[in-house]
């Protein structure tokens, strides 16, 4: 589950018309993949890729109608040096 916090001002024709504040919980996916490459002895170079996928609520929760009920993706790549005992 993902928690989406929304706080902001809704504008109508360039003028503030309402304030919006809400919290929604939506299903989320978090696929990941990684690999370790042995460098020397117990030292490894680790590469990881993770993605966080979620869908915005269906109506009126985000400011723009174009963002309603849309999938969003937040990919992240990480490289680290690891020592294994």
N, C-alpha and C positions, 0 to 999 in steps of 0.2 A: 504494500500500500504506500502511496505517496500523499503527503500533506501539501496542499496548495494554499498558501496565504495570499489573500488579495486585499490590498488597501489602496485606495486612490480616489481621484475625483473624475466624475464623468462630465465631459464637455458636450454641449449642444450648440452648434453653430459658433464655436470658438469661445463660448461663455460657460463657466462652471454651472452645472444644473443639479448635481447630486453627489453625495459622498458614498462610496461603496467600501464595505469592509466585511470580509467573510472568510471562513476556513472550510475547505472541502477535502475529503479523502477520496482518492481515486485509485483504481488498480494500476500497478506498475510492473514492468519487466526489467530485469537487470542482467542481460546476457554478458558473459565474460569469457576470455580466453587468455592463456599465458604460456610461457615456456621458460625453462632454465637452461642456460648454456654454461657448462663447466669451464672455468678459466684455468684454475690450477689448484690441485689439492681439494680443499673444502670451500673454495671460493667459486661463486656462481654469479653470472649476470642474469637477472630476471627481467623479462618484459611482460607486461600485462596490458590488456585492452579491456575496458569496461564501457558499457553503454547503459544509460538510464532512459527507458522509454515510458512515457505516460500520455494519457489522453485528457485534455481539458474537459471540464463539465459541459454538458450539452447546451445549456442556455444561460444567457445573462450573467455569467460569473466573471468573465474577463471583459475588458473595456471594448474590444473590437469584435463585431459579429464574425469576422473572418477567422478569429481564433477559437470560436466555440466548437467543441467536439472535434478537435484536431489533435493528431499525434505529434509529440515533441520528442526530440532526441538530444541527449547530452553525452557525447562520447568523450572518453578520457584515456590517454595512453600514459603508462608509467614504466620507467626503467630504473632498476635498483641493483645495488651490489649486495650479495647475500653471503653470509658465512654460516655453514651448517656444521653443527657439532657432531 
